[in-house]
């Protein structure tokens, strides 16, 4: 399973950047929740989810992203999704139950926008 999806996070000031690389499906979805819980341990204001290296996402993966969004909001943080491929962006936009909080094309755009707004 670990070879199908890699997840790691990096602390950046009051924020956490969570990177996902590989395939997000029924076999790997639990790893997303585990990574989120670990990333939220530092009580960040924002969680940047970088999907630049995500190569596949099925319906179970979509549910994992929805759960991640709820988990981050419950922790009092904001989820910012970056690096989505066009197909995934269109799919998430069609899911009315999933609210995307400012999806950015690149991680640098998202961090810069948030830090300039301070």
CORDADA-V195391 format. One record per helix or strand of 3 or more residues. SS is the DSSP state (H for helix, E for strand). FROM is the first residue (numbers start at 1). TO is the last residue. Records with the same first field share a line. If there is no record, write none. Layout:
SS=FROM-TO + FROM-TO
This chain:
E=5-12 + 15-24 + 46-57 + 78-82
H=29-40 + 59-74 + 86-94 + 107-116
